[in-house]
């Protein structure tokens, strides 16, 4: 069986920036095990699979190299970019049916399409004894000042330079397992003209560090909007690749926008 595949860098003005996603359009869903093997072979943070349901309506699923996930922002934006730019170019809006409900992407100016995702509201979280220090030790920096939890653990530091100084995920997987979690957002108030900065680690899902994470910004946007008393914020994910986002707090929805860049078109044989 031959399937078409695109690789698109999301939240990127040019290739080699932002977060790469593979997108595989299907006429119908394939066996879950095959979808997972394709994602594992691609070895990107996420591979998106989409099936057309009706005009402007698509089913969408996301797989890391290790597992299917409930929400992935960057691969949703990349999938919408592919439809707007190459596969369904008359559309002005796309509705994706997903495990997180219906996600909407509207065509934006200059290729900066606008994506609406469910907000993730975090609450203070103590975790196991010594949890904050264990996070700092695993990441090779000082312990975070405060810990919160929603879909992921959110660790807050005082300065952007501390978040930038993290060298890698270290043993954060073991630390997160102790709190029955698998994803960590590291964040601080921004520098270089950004309202906030962040990084994201999910090694137990096959993603040691994600370059730019839309789902994490569903928590970061309402979190920083409340602290900075701003509805629209500029964000920088300071991973080694890095990426920029414009984030709007719309209450129960988080609205994210950013550019995408095509890296490859290809065909896979499975």
C-alpha positions in Angstrom: 0.0 0.0 0.0 1.3 3.4 -1.0 0.4 6.5 1.2 1.3 10.1 0.7 3.2 11.9 3.4 4.1 15.5 4.0 6.4 16.9 6.7 5.7 20.4 7.8 7.5 22.6 10.4 4.8 24.2 12.5 5.3 27.6 14.2 8.2 28.2 11.8 8.8 30.8 9.2 11.3 28.5 7.4 12.3 24.8 7.4 14.5 23.7 10.3 12.6 25.8 12.8 9.5 25.2 14.9 8.1 21.7 15.4 8.1 19.1 12.6 5.0 17.0 12.1 4.3 14.3 9.6 0.8 14.3 8.0 -0.6 11.3 6.3 -4.0 11.7 4.6 -6.2 8.6 4.5 -9.4 7.6 2.7 -10.4 5.6 5.8 -8.8 4.7 9.1 -6.2 1.9 9.1 -5.5 -0.5 11.9 -4.3 1.3 15.0 -1.2 -0.9 15.2 -0.2 0.2 11.6 -0.8 3.8 12.4 1.5 3.5 15.5 4.2 1.7 13.4 4.2 4.5 10.9 4.5 7.1 13.6 7.4 5.1 15.2 9.1 4.9 11.8 8.8 8.6 11.3 10.3 9.2 14.7 8.9 12.8 15.0 7.1 14.2 18.1 3.8 13.5 16.3 2.5 12.0 13.1 -1.0 13.2 12.2 -3.5 11.1 10.3 -6.6 12.7 8.7 -9.7 11.4 7.0 -12.1 13.6 5.1 -15.7 13.4 6.4 -17.4 16.2 4.5 -16.5 19.6 3.0 -14.4 21.3 5.6 -14.7 18.5 8.1 -11.9 16.0 8.8 -11.2 13.3 11.4 -7.8 13.8 12.9 -5.6 11.6 15.1 -2.1 12.1 16.5 0.6 9.5 17.4 4.0 10.0 19.0 6.6 7.3 18.4 5.2 5.5 21.4 1.5 6.2 21.8 -1.6 7.9 20.5 -2.3 11.2 22.3 -5.4 13.2 23.2 -4.3 16.6 21.9 -1.5 17.9 19.7 -1.5 21.6 18.6 1.4 21.8 16.3 0.3 18.8 14.2 -3.2 20.2 14.0 -1.8 23.5 12.7 0.4 21.6 10.2 -2.5 19.5 9.0 -4.6 22.6 8.4 -1.7 24.3 6.6 -1.5 21.3 4.2 -5.2 21.4 3.5 -5.4 25.2 3.0 -2.3 25.3 0.8 -2.3 22.0 -1.2 -5.2 19.6 -0.7 -8.4 21.6 -0.1 -7.4 25.1 -1.1 -10.9 26.6 -1.4 -11.6 26.2 2.3 -11.6 29.2 4.7 -12.2 27.1 7.8 -11.5 23.5 8.8 -13.2 21.5 11.6 -11.2 18.6 12.9 -13.0 15.8 14.8 -10.6 14.6 17.5 -10.4 12.9 20.9 -10.4 16.4 22.4 -13.6 17.4 20.6 -13.9 19.6 17.5 -10.9 21.7 16.8 -11.2 24.7 14.4 -8.6 26.3 12.3 -9.4 29.4 10.2 -7.3 30.7 7.3 -5.1 33.5 8.4 -3.2 36.2 6.6 0.3 35.5 5.2 -0.1 31.8 6.1 -0.5 32.4 9.8 -3.6 30.3 10.3 -5.6 30.6 13.5 -6.3 27.5 15.7 -8.8 27.2 18.5 -8.1 24.5 21.2 -9.7 23.7 24.6 -8.0 25.6 27.4 -6.3 23.7 30.2 -6.6 25.4 33.6 -3.9 24.4 36.1 -4.1 24.3 39.9 -1.3 24.4 42.5 0.2 21.0 43.0 2.4 19.7 45.8 3.3 16.3 44.4 5.3 13.8 46.4 7.7 15.0 49.1 10.7 16.8 47.5 9.0 16.9 44.1 10.1 20.5 43.2 13.8 19.7 44.1 13.6 16.5 42.1 12.4 18.4 39.1 15.3 20.8 39.4 17.9 18.0 39.9 16.6 16.1 36.9 16.8 19.2 34.6 20.2 20.4 36.0 18.9 23.7 37.3 17.5 25.2 40.6 14.2 23.9 41.9 11.2 25.7 40.4 9.5 28.2 42.7 6.0 26.9 42.2 4.4 23.7 40.8 1.0 23.5 39.1 -0.9 20.7 37.4 -3.5 20.4 34.6 -3.1 18.0 31.7 0.6 18.3 32.4 2.8 19.4 35.3 3.7 23.1 35.0 6.9 24.2 36.8 7.4 28.0 37.3 10.8 29.6 37.6 11.6 33.3 38.3 13.8 33.9 35.3 13.8 33.0 31.6 17.5 32.3 31.7 16.9 29.4 34.0 14.5 27.8 31.6 16.9 28.4 28.8 19.7 26.8 30.8 18.0 23.4 30.9 20.3 21.1 29.0 17.9 18.2 28.4 15.2 16.1 30.0 17.6 14.2 32.3 15.7 11.7 34.5 12.5 13.8 34.4 10.5 10.7 33.3 11.2 9.0 36.6 10.3 12.1 38.6 7.0 12.6 36.7 6.1 8.9 37.2 6.3 9.4 40.9 3.4 11.9 40.6 1.6 9.7 38.0 2.3 12.2 35.2 4.2 12.1 31.9 4.5 15.6 30.6 6.3 18.7 32.1 6.0 22.3 31.1 8.9 24.5 32.2 8.1 28.2 32.1 9.1 31.7 33.2 8.2 35.3 32.4 9.6 36.2 29.0 12.7 38.0 27.7 13.7 39.4 24.3 10.2 41.0 23.9 8.2 37.9 24.6 5.6 37.7 27.4 6.7 34.3 28.5 9.0 31.4 27.6 8.6 27.7 28.0 10.0 24.2 27.3 8.2 20.8 27.2 9.4 17.3 28.1 7.5 14.0 27.6 10.1 11.2 27.4 7.7 8.5 28.4 5.8 9.2 25.2 8.9 9.1 23.1 9.4 12.8 23.1 12.5 13.7 25.2 11.9 17.4 24.4 9.2 18.8 22.1 10.4 21.8 20.0 7.1 23.7 20.1 4.0 22.4 21.9 0.6 23.7 21.1 -1.2 21.7 23.8 1.2 23.1 26.5 0.2 26.6 25.4 -3.5 25.7 26.2 -2.3 25.8 29.8 0.4 28.5 29.5 -2.0 31.0 27.8 -4.6 31.2 30.6 -1.9 30.9 33.2 0.1 33.9 32.0 -2.9 35.9 30.8 -4.1 36.0 34.4 -0.7 36.9 35.8 0.1 39.6 33.2 -3.5 40.8 32.8 -3.3 40.5 29.0 -5.6 38.6 26.7 -3.1 38.3 23.8 0.4 37.3 24.5 3.6 36.6 22.5 5.4 33.4 23.5 8.7 31.7 22.7 9.4 28.0 23.3 13.1 28.1 23.9 13.9 24.6 22.8 17.1 24.1 20.7 14.9 24.6 17.5 12.7 27.2 19.1 9.4 28.7 17.9 7.2 31.7 18.2 3.4 31.8 18.9 0.8 34.4 19.3 -1.6 33.2 22.1 -5.1 34.6 22.9 -7.0 33.7 26.1 -10.6 33.2 25.0 -11.8 31.7 28.3 -12.7 28.1 27.6 -10.7 28.2 24.4 -7.1 29.1 23.7 -6.4 30.6 20.3 -3.0 30.1 18.8 -1.5 31.3 15.5 1.7 30.9 13.7 3.3 30.2 10.4 4.2 26.8 8.9 7.0 25.8 6.5 6.9 22.8 4.1 9.9 20.5 4.5 9.0 17.5 2.3 6.5 15.7 0.1 6.8 12.0 -0.2 5.3 8.5 -0.5 5.6 5.7 2.0 5.1 2.0 1.3 3.5 0.0 4.1 
